[in-house]
Amino acid sequence: MNAFELVLPIEEQPGKLALQHFLIINDSMVIKHWREEWAYESTSLLHFKGNKTWVKMMVPEPDRAGAWTQSIWEVNDEPRYQGSGRWITNNGKTYWENTTDAPLPRREYTTRNDYTILRRTNKLVITTEGYIHEQDNEKIARAEDGTDQVIALEKGYNTYRRIEAAECTIAMDYWTKNNVFWASVRKNWEQQLMNATKVEVKATAKGKTLNSHFSELKKDWSANKITTSELDGKVKEVIAMFLQTI
């Protein structure tokens, strides 16, 4: 299988950068992948507690001064994890590092039940060709009383190198056709999460996953069965079925 990943800037303003990831498989298939956002000196972040639940935590002023918060969002733009740290240049290397709790990776949460938390130490190192994403993770089984047991350690190492933009044309074409839909999804999630202190996301609603509901909605929108002016309301209805906030 021949696969590339496109990391496309979709929002850029002072103190904020949003990057959408896409998988390009065999030059013929595009999969909207995860999204990352970077925010400068964020005052709060969502901390993953397990069981599809996040709690908003304030970032102390000494910790947020000069720091960037990285937020990772799932393929349907629901929360995944957030962590804060400073970009550091030392001994000729520029890097960012953070440790935070996260849900199980997509490759495992449908097949494993022996752990509930992935405590991720993410390190991003800038290179002349791109960047390196290094991970040192702990797989944690968290009991109901909150005690943790580390059952395994995991090492990850991903290298990103720039390739010619022409090799990613199919993904950019996909985004041109679908960015309005996903902009509505992002906006609605942001509005729903803005003032929440606790967030819970259901695995299913009306017998279907969030991905299934959004796939059907996007299909109807693409076929002009739903107008763009109606889209925000429809997206809000879908998110409301899955999201509980306090």
Disulfide bonds with the S-S distance in Angstrom:
none
